[in-house]
Amino acid sequence: MYLALLATLWLGATLIGQGRLSAGELTSFVIYAGMVTSSSGAVSDFWCDWMRTIGASERVFEIIESEGAADAQPTGVVALRGDLSFSDVSFVYPERPGKRALDGVSFSIAAGENVALVGASRAGKSSTKPPARSIPPASCKCNRRWTS
């Protein structure tokens, strides 16, 4: 792009020197050429985003139309009902033994209640997800009353 601009300015300066072009005409040409090239670049970016959106929406419709077993219970799993409470839960990742991901967290979940974990970035929300459950907590008191 800069090489083309440099070549245009060089050629324009040569034509101005020969009297075949005015400085105003060269300036106008450079400005108009810049407008055309930036507009064509924007169209190209839009087309790329549009095609990516079409591909993503096709995948979304495939997922919506697929018949999955998301609602089916795995075999051997018993649906439990009851209250659950955790008190003073602490968790440390093995890679960072000096830094607790969770420190003294306590909460209760009543039967039939929906719970969402919210908090600041790097506050330890992800430490409660399944990959972290393979690592035992540093300390935890868990009370539960189950009914099948």
C-alpha positions in Angstrom: 0.0 0.0 0.0 2.7 2.5 1.0 4.8 1.5 -2.1 1.7 2.3 -4.3 1.3 5.6 -2.6 5.0 6.4 -3.0 4.8 5.5 -6.7 1.7 7.7 -7.2 3.4 10.6 -5.5 6.6 10.2 -7.5 4.6 10.0 -10.8 2.4 12.9 -9.7 5.5 15.0 -8.9 6.9 14.2 -12.3 3.7 15.2 -14.0 3.5 18.4 -12.0 7.1 19.2 -13.0 6.1 18.7 -16.7 3.1 21.0 -16.2 0.6 18.2 -17.1 -0.9 18.0 -13.6 -1.6 20.5 -10.8 -0.8 20.0 -7.1 -4.6 20.2 -6.4 -5.4 17.4 -8.9 -2.7 15.2 -7.4 -4.0 15.8 -3.9 -7.5 15.1 -5.0 -6.5 11.9 -6.7 -4.5 10.7 -3.6 -7.5 11.4 -1.3 -10.0 9.7 -3.6 -7.8 6.7 -4.1 -7.4 6.4 -0.3 -11.2 6.6 0.1 -11.7 3.8 -2.5 -9.1 1.5 -1.1 -10.3 1.9 2.5 -13.9 1.3 1.4 -12.9 -1.8 -0.5 -11.0 -3.0 2.6 -14.1 -2.5 4.7 -16.2 -4.5 2.2 -13.7 -7.3 2.3 -13.7 -7.4 6.2 -17.5 -7.3 6.2 -17.6 -10.2 3.7 -15.2 -12.3 5.8 -17.3 -11.6 9.0 -20.5 -12.4 7.1 -19.2 -15.8 5.9 -18.0 -16.7 9.4 -21.4 -15.8 10.8 -23.2 -18.0 8.2 -20.9 -20.9 9.1 -21.5 -20.4 12.8 -25.3 -20.2 12.4 -25.3 -23.4 10.3 -23.6 -25.1 13.2 -26.1 -23.7 15.7 -29.0 -24.9 13.6 -27.4 -28.4 13.3 -27.2 -28.5 17.1 -30.8 -27.3 17.5 -32.1 -29.9 15.0 -30.1 -32.8 16.3 -31.7 -35.4 18.5 -29.4 -35.7 21.5 -29.8 -37.7 24.7 -29.3 -34.6 26.8 -32.5 -35.2 28.8 -31.8 -38.9 29.3 -30.4 -40.0 32.7 -27.3 -42.2 32.5 -27.8 -45.7 33.6 -27.0 -46.5 37.2 -27.6 -42.9 38.4 -30.1 -42.3 41.1 -31.9 -39.0 41.3 -31.4 -37.6 44.8 -33.4 -34.9 46.5 -32.5 -33.1 49.6 -30.6 -30.2 51.2 -26.9 -29.7 50.8 -24.6 -27.4 52.8 -20.8 -26.8 52.7 -19.0 -25.0 55.4 -15.4 -23.6 55.4 -14.4 -25.1 52.0 -10.8 -24.4 51.0 -9.1 -25.5 47.9 -5.5 -25.4 46.6 -4.3 -26.3 43.1 -1.2 -28.6 43.2 0.7 -26.2 40.9 0.3 -23.3 43.3 0.4 -24.7 46.9 0.9 -21.3 48.5 -2.2 -19.7 46.9 -5.7 -20.9 47.8 -8.3 -20.8 45.0 -11.1 -21.1 47.6 -10.6 -20.1 51.2 -13.3 -20.6 53.8 -16.3 -20.6 51.4 -19.6 -21.7 53.0 -23.0 -22.1 51.4 -26.3 -24.0 51.6 -28.6 -25.3 48.8 -32.1 -26.2 49.7 -34.0 -29.0 48.0 -35.3 -27.8 44.6 -33.2 -24.6 44.6 -31.2 -23.4 41.6 -27.8 -21.9 42.4 -25.5 -19.8 40.3 -21.9 -19.0 41.2 -21.0 -15.4 40.4 -18.0 -13.3 41.4 -15.0 -11.3 40.2 -12.6 -12.7 37.7 -10.1 -15.1 39.3 -12.2 -15.4 42.5 -12.3 -19.2 42.4 -15.6 -19.9 40.5 -13.9 -22.3 38.1 -12.4 -24.3 41.0 -15.9 -25.8 41.6 -16.1 -27.3 38.0 -15.7 -31.0 37.4 -11.9 -31.0 36.4 -11.1 -29.5 39.8 -13.2 -32.2 41.6 -10.6 -34.8 40.9 -8.3 -32.9 43.3 -9.5 -33.2 46.9 -10.3 -30.0 48.8 -7.8 -28.7 51.4 -10.6 -28.6 54.0 -14.3 -29.0 53.9 -17.3 -29.9 56.0 -20.2 -31.2 54.0 -23.7 -31.9 55.4 -26.4 -33.5 53.3 -29.9 -35.0 53.8 -30.8 -37.1 50.8 -34.0 -38.8 49.8 -34.4 -40.9 46.7 
